[in-house]
Amino acid sequence: MTTEELKQEISRLRKEQNVVILAHYYQVPEIQDVADFVGDSLALAQEAAKTDAEIIVFAGVHFMAETAKILNPNKKVLLPDLEAGCSLAESCPPESFAVYSAKYPDHIVVSYINCTAEVKTMTDIVCTSSNAVKIINSIPAERPIIFAPDVNLGKYLIKTTGRNMKLWDGACIVHEAFDLEKIVKLKTDHPEAKIIAHPESEAHILKVANFVGSTAALLKFAQEDDAQTYIVATEHGILHKMAQNLPQKKLIPAPSVEDNTCACSECAFMKVNTLQKLHDCLKYGYPEITLDKEIIRKARLPIERMFEVTNQSSPCEAKATI
């Protein structure tokens, strides 16, 4: 089938089966274009929590589909390709993290949502890059913290909040791949450009950035800011939505260390999903995300705590009850 035929068939199957298609900003453009909702990890989790659809198709990576299943244990959750993993989640094996966290029994465990369901069961409260500062600030100052699994986001949070946290040494291979020298050269070539970066990037990249934020925050900043050119240091899939929303602005993907062709950093895991696979999982109801009931029960609590804190309008109200 052609791309257009696939889109039409996806639309038909979605209506017939009462399906919602959720897609991350890093998905290929044609998947973003057919999705019911496109967003970052926080927005996607919130959308998954409130959907009335009978079936959730999660066009993202494995931990995101797991989160949808944790929030909807009685619904079918499909992932177009089970090989859509995450280097960051894989950098924190549950068995190893259990040993690590056991060394600090008095610490509150804050886990970035980019982790496995098993790690979430060992977590007191989950965060995303959109709400991480608010989550950390919600924890009483006298309570020591373990932050996992992203060490770069952890270092950014230490600098931003002033909290001294124990950091698990995990990272996203995409956000660690940006080349500072190439970015500086781009800035020299485009002196009018502003550098915007995701906090999973390394500290030396964040240091030269004009703005640091989640994928949704980067999009919002570019929409509201007066600059006309941006060097974007995150997975370049976000540029599709940025270009749709900001056709008048120039968007330059930040170059990676090894890539001398497209000069951008791409998540191979995110790009495992294709429009054909999205169609096939709708047609056949497979691959399905399944989780043990006890894992769902334990992993749901720290996610619900995140929602509670995130929904508080006042910083004084936003205190994690742990």
Stockholm file with secondary structure:
# STOCKHOLM 1.0

chainA/1-322         MTTEELKQEISRLRKEQNVVILAHYYQVPEIQDVADFVGDSLALAQEAAKTDAEIIVFAGVHFMAETAKILNPNKKVLLPDLEAGCSLAESCPPESFAVYSAKYPDHIVVSYINCTAEVKTMTDIVCTSSNAVKIINSIPAERPIIFAPDVNLGKYLIKTTGRNMKLWDGACIVHEAFDLEKIVKLKTDHPEAKIIAHPESEAHILKVANFVGSTAALLKFAQEDDAQTYIVATEHGILHKMAQNLPQKKLIPAPSVEDNTCACSECAFMKVNTLQKLHDCLKYGYPEITLDKEIIRKARLPIERMFEVTNQSSPCEAKATI
#=GR chainA/1-322 SS CCHHHHHHHHHHHHHHHTEEEEEETTSCHHHHHHCSEEECHHHHHHHHHHCCCSEEEEESCHHHHHHHHHHCTTSEEECSCTTCCCHHHHTSCHHHHHHHHHTCTTSEEEEESSSCHHHHHTCSEEECTTTHHHHHHHSCTTSCEEEESBHHHHHHHHHHHCCCCEECCBCCTTTTCBCHHHHHHHHHHCTTCEEEECTTSCHHHHHHCSEECCHHHHHHHHHHSSCSEEEEESCTTHHHHHHHHCTTSEEEECCBSSCCSSCSCCCTTGGGCCHHHHHHHHHHCCSBCCCCHHHHHHHHHHHHHHHHHHTCSSTTTCCCCC
#=GC SS_cons         CCHHHHHHHHHHHHHHHTEEEEEETTSCHHHHHHCSEEECHHHHHHHHHHCCCSEEEEESCHHHHHHHHHHCTTSEEECSCTTCCCHHHHTSCHHHHHHHHHTCTTSEEEEESSSCHHHHHTCSEEECTTTHHHHHHHSCTTSCEEEESBHHHHHHHHHHHCCCCEECCBCCTTTTCBCHHHHHHHHHHCTTCEEEECTTSCHHHHHHCSEECCHHHHHHHHHHSSCSEEEEESCTTHHHHHHHHCTTSEEEECCBSSCCSSCSCCCTTGGGCCHHHHHHHHHHCCSBCCCCHHHHHHHHHHHHHHHHHHTCSSTTTCCCCC
//
